[in-house]
Amino acid sequence: MSEEKRNKIILEDLKFITDQLLPWEKLEGKTILISGAGGFLPAYMVESLMFLNESRFKIPVKVIGIVRDLQKAWKRFSFYKNSKDLVLIEGDISEYNNIGEPIHYIIHAASQASPKYFGNDPVGTLLPNIMGTFHLLNLARKNPLEGFLFFSSGEVYGETDPAKIPMKETDYGFVDPAVVRSCYGESKRMGETMCVSWHHQYGVPAKIARPFHTYGPGMKLDDGRVFADFVSDVVNNRNIVMKSDGSAIRPFCYLADATAGFFTVLLKGNSGEAYNVGNQNAEISIRELAHIIAALFPEKELKVIPYIPGKNMNYLKSTISRNCPEISKIKKLGWEPHYSVREGFKRTILSYL
């Protein structure tokens, strides 16, 4: 397989991730089960593991990916279609999956993370975070593991006291369980509690990563999240149309940085604990982000069209005006983000062009 066939930006990212000073040898020759393997965040972990097989490991790591749509997943991983080290299984992690072979690590990342699903499929949104977590933790209990990583979310913090932002892992705000949009944040909270409980009672080495607003190559441009819309507009030479007044402030983390963070938690984090994975230094308002992205390619002469109240009524807007992670805990493990907002979004757009 020639490197020319691989996306240049993605190849650079894989080199960046696997060059991180991590105990990668822990993964050599092991079998790793990844739920939701074809999803935006876990797919980069899959590709990083395959890249380690090419560049570093003498005994390859084997990845077993559980995916909802086998055809779509193989399209995503077409570069590894002929590899014996990547096995994809079509299935719903919310229902029991019997893998039938020893597993050394589990990465549970199956989840509908886009707000567009929170309104039209709240049940499908919460089930992987609760029932999927239940099945995989029980698998881990019966099949002793070297590591278990649960993908949570920065949404577990809810509406936080402004005085507690940036939020440490022990800072929490308000989530209204009787609002349909809470299907995501509340189920992620329960998934975390399950991980801690299975660790406490059964010794499952469960670790929790809380990603914050991650973007990068491979994200679906019809994802429904505002930053994906902005990237889609630039890629397709459209003016950026605001879906809100853009006053909300978010910290944006480039995918390569975040992936290195996820591996850091898996390989160096403490079991039964949660770690923020986000770019504390990249806080920016949605309005400012729109103008930055529109200006990245001046030759396109794109404009930002202001929000018109009453439009985009299907968009379930978050009630959170600002959320930002405090990342000193994961920094102690040796991780911190590298890419700026401008650099990361430019790389993202170039990966589609």
Secondary structure, DSSP 8 states (H G I E B T S, - for coil): --GGGS-HHHHHHHHHHHTSSS-GGGGTT-EEEEETTTSHHHHHHHHHHHHHHHHT-SS--EEEEEES-HHHHHHHTGGGTT-TTEEEEE--TTS-----S--SEEEE-----SHHHHHH-HHHHHHIIIIIHHHHHHHHHHS--SEEEEE--GGGG-B--GGG-SB-TT---B--TTSTTHHHHHHHHHHHHHHHHHHHHH---EEEEEE-SEE-TT--TTS-SHHHHHHHHHHTT--EE-SS-S--EEE-EEHHHHHHHHHHHHHHS-TT-EEEES-TT-EEEHHHHHHHHHHSSGGG---EE---TTS-TTS---S-SB--B--HHHHTTT------HHHHHHHHHHHH-
